[in-house]
């Protein structure tokens, strides 16, 4: 018969629960956290470098100009310039509309010019390259406007042959009322005016014909202002061209009843501004 010692473990008795296990001892202080602390280089970039491009905390009111795709508000100078342009455009449109309405009401029309008479006191060709002329012209000017008068200033006229000016003259300014017909006289005198030999040959050829008619060109220039009461237009350059003004100049060796006069009916002129 064997004997047992007190140091040997005893088997649990059937039918009884197992005795509770001994309480686990708390871990040592060195093992309070199961994971080691992260190394310094593992910290986020914006915590490690708070003054770099990415701040630690986002700005709730960022600058729109620094955010890609954000709406950029115009500056005060840009707003002022934009408003100034809009006001200028509106002003120009208003002025254009007012001018168009005035034009519809007044209906300005250009005056009508014609050379009604001519008188040659003397005409001489001293040399093959010079001409002497004493000529008087009369213009008939008609103003067809019913509501507008015309003021003429800086008036001048000249006579030419084949594009070369023979003589010119300045005339007095004048005013023409509405629906008025006015006659303007011009006196052109020149002595020994230099011209090309083509001019002298052409004049000699034409004056030697049966009627002795020489074809001249007459021009009339002026500043013109149309006005009605307190309303007036800006100054316009009025250009009047009278082509083929035939004046009878007989040859010195013959006489003619048409010598020194305008041949045919009054010559109508073209007018432009």
GILINTA-V214756 format. One record per backbone hydrogen bond with DSSP energy under -0.5 kcal/mol. CO is the residue of the C=O (numbers start at 1). NH is the residue of the N-H. If there is no record, write none. Layout:
co/nh
CO/NH
CO/NH
//
This chain:
co/nh
5/8
13/16
28/31
29/32
39/42
40/43
44/47
44/48
45/49
49/52
53/55
59/62
63/66
63/67
64/67
66/68
67/70
71/73
75/79
76/80
77/81
78/82
79/83
80/84
81/85
82/86
83/87
84/88
85/89
86/90
87/91
88/92
89/93
90/94
91/95
92/96
93/97
94/98
95/99
96/100
97/101
98/102
99/103
100/104
101/105
102/106
103/107
112/142
113/269
114/116
114/140
115/267
117/138
118/262
119/121
119/136
122/134
124/126
124/132
127/130
129/195
131/193
132/124
133/190
134/121
134/122
135/188
136/119
137/186
138/116
138/117
139/141
139/184
140/114
141/182
142/112
142/144
145/179
149/227
150/152
150/176
151/225
152/174
153/223
155/171
156/221
157/169
158/219
159/166
159/167
160/217
161/164
163/165
164/161
167/159
169/157
171/155
174/152
175/177
176/150
177/180
180/143
182/141
184/139
186/137
186/188
187/189
188/135
190/133
193/131
196/199
196/200
197/201
198/202
199/203
200/204
201/205
202/206
203/207
204/208
206/209
207/251
212/249
214/216
214/247
216/245
217/160
218/242
219/158
220/240
221/156
222/238
223/153
224/236
225/151
226/233
227/149
228/231
231/228
236/224
236/238
237/239
238/222
239/272
240/220
241/243
241/270
242/218
244/246
245/216
245/247
246/263
247/214
247/249
248/260
251/254
256/259
258/261
260/120
261/248
266/268
267/115
270/241
272/239
//
